[in-house]
Amino acid sequence: MKNINLTINGIKTTVPENYTVMQAAEELGYDIPRLCFLKGINETSSCRLCVVDVKNINGLKNSCTLAVQEGMEVNTDTEEIHESVVQNLQLLASNHIFECWACEREHNCELLDLMRRFNVENIYGESNNFSKKERLINDSSNSIVLDSGKCILCGRCVSACEVYTGLNILNFNERGNETYVGPALFHGMEDSGCILCGKCIQACPVAAIKEKSEIDLVLDALKDKNKIVVVGAAPSVRVALGEEFGSEIGENVEGKMFSSFKLVGFDEIMDVNFAADLTIMEEGHELLKRVQSGKNLPQFTSCSPGWINYIEQYEPEYLSNLSTAKSPQQTAGIISKHHYAFELGYNIEDIKFVSIMPCIAKKDEARRPEMEYEGIRDVDYVLTTREYARLLKRKGIDLMKLGDSKPYGDLARYTGAGMIFGVTGGVMEASLRTISEVLGEEDKEIKFTKVRGHEGIKEATYTLAGQELNVAVVHGGASIKEFFKRMKNSKKEYHFIEFMGCIGGCINGGGQPIHSAKIQDTVDISLLRSQSVYAIDEHKKHRESHTNKIILQMYKDWLVEPGSDFAHKLIHTKYKPRKFYK
């Protein structure tokens, strides 16, 4: 590729010809302000904050879309540029409702950071002569809230929805000062066709789109002396939670997380990794039965609620292919209430189960009418990773200053297989580890690594006990859409397919910590978190779900065997087609 020579702020530099001026400037260490720009997702130049002055070109130019040219002379810091940025920030601020003391994005709001950096006064927003647009709050969903009062109309959420899911749920509605972002005609999110992956939330630079908070409900439950509050954290939470407190991206803070549970006041700890081991036992044996009978193949995984939302609305004719096993979140609540309650001497009615999840769709999953047994809800409250971090901050607990601890009791004992549920391909790999040994494979070395990686669609073929199994791993709405096209047009016979609603799997879920656009552009966040997940797996003594002795004892004492009638009543379910507004 051809290189281009140019000068930025008097410094000569050489960059590839496909660079923008923003890229070239930032390689030299200049931090170009931006709000609408999100690399590869939203490159529209709409916010006009990244402007630069180019010699012999009239007017300031948007550096995020301006291609470098041979001999170009660029200045990124002039009085005219500064005044332009300040003025545009003032206009953006004029329609933004500032509630920073109570805002979910107080500590990582890109608009607020820029206003501080450029010392911007909200002169228009505070003026009696300036008319703000009407504030519209769309909170009909169990998981997500849209707040037009915070929206700066940067378009990042609209583009993220289009690129990541291919569903185009969000768009700009109305015109002029009445413009707002949401489903068509400000329709409710719950029947808009949204799968609740939360990529729009992660793309938003402010708090115009956020999860529906349950922090106060959890705090109230903790204050109730008549309740036993059990907490369970998903695998990927422990490799992301620390980021809200300044840790390295992907740092494993499991020990500190367990310490925080005790400080907060939870009565019992139920690691959702343990429930993931149980899910593998059920789902794996279900697959074996399907392969042997040849019915309802390929089997689809069922642990991702974003994916469940997708198939119910867009591919309902394939619902019989879904595994009937409930997700680890729901299974964790069931185990806590219907098994360990009796072992620990608690009344089942007194138990409240709180899950901490990387996914906003888990909130909706917990509210599904089928997610209960004998009138008892499986899960009572769901906090995202971000919400739990805010809960800790409200209690004055600095996670990174805590010592490491381990939970007591059997509820938190898990294998490496349970841990890798947190990454794309992890459910598939965990299942294959158990299936291979159940089928009597002599080579017990764990080597199902072809299903790892972050490609949107991955395929592999394994031979187990003389039987060829064609498997696939698919993650993200856009990839799911593409895979169904391929599958329908292909004569290839698949046996097992893992689907995840979130790109990268749970480690990149819509409830995980949000980083600025610049960090998202330059750091492979999913990769760093995935590496930590696999490191935990590799250091586990037991790395296969069927080697979890507590799980095996649970079957002996309670569930009888994988796939038993009682297990089906308790930890299996069914899904139904859903229509959405078109």
Secondary structure as UniProt FT lines:
FT   STRAND          3..8
FT   TURN            9..10
FT   STRAND          11..16
FT   TURN            17..18
FT   HELIX           21..27
FT   TURN            28..29
FT   TURN            39..41
FT   STRAND          51..54
FT   TURN            55..56
FT   STRAND          61..62
FT   TURN            63..65
FT   TURN            70..71
FT   STRAND          73..75
FT   HELIX           79..94
FT   HELIX           100..102
FT   TURN            104..107
FT   HELIX           110..117
FT   TURN            118..119
FT   TURN            123..126
FT   TURN            128..129
FT   STRAND          137..138
FT   STRAND          144..147
FT   TURN            148..150
FT   HELIX           156..165
FT   STRAND          171..173
FT   HELIX           176..178
FT   STRAND          180..182
FT   HELIX           184..186
FT   HELIX           189..191
FT   TURN            192..193
FT   HELIX           199..203
FT   STRAND          209..211
FT   HELIX           215..223
FT   TURN            225..226
FT   STRAND          228..233
FT   HELIX           235..239
FT   HELIX           241..245
FT   TURN            249..250
FT   HELIX           254..264
FT   STRAND          268..269
FT   HELIX           272..293
FT   STRAND          299..300
FT   HELIX           305..314
FT   HELIX           316..321
FT   HELIX           328..338
FT   HELIX           340..343
FT   TURN            344..345
FT   HELIX           348..350
FT   STRAND          351..357
FT   HELIX           361..367
FT   TURN            369..370
FT   STRAND          372..373
FT   TURN            374..375
FT   STRAND          376..377
FT   STRAND          381..384
FT   HELIX           385..394
FT   TURN            395..396
FT   HELIX           399..401
FT   TURN            411..412
FT   HELIX           416..419
FT   HELIX           420..422
FT   TURN            424..425
FT   HELIX           426..438
FT   TURN            439..440
FT   HELIX           449..451
FT   STRAND          457..464
FT   TURN            465..466
FT   STRAND          467..475
FT   HELIX           477..489
FT   STRAND          496..500
FT   TURN            503..504
FT   HELIX           506..508
FT   TURN            510..511
FT   HELIX           517..522
FT   HELIX           525..538
FT   HELIX           545..547
FT   HELIX           549..554
FT   HELIX           555..559
FT   TURN            562..563
FT   HELIX           565..571
//
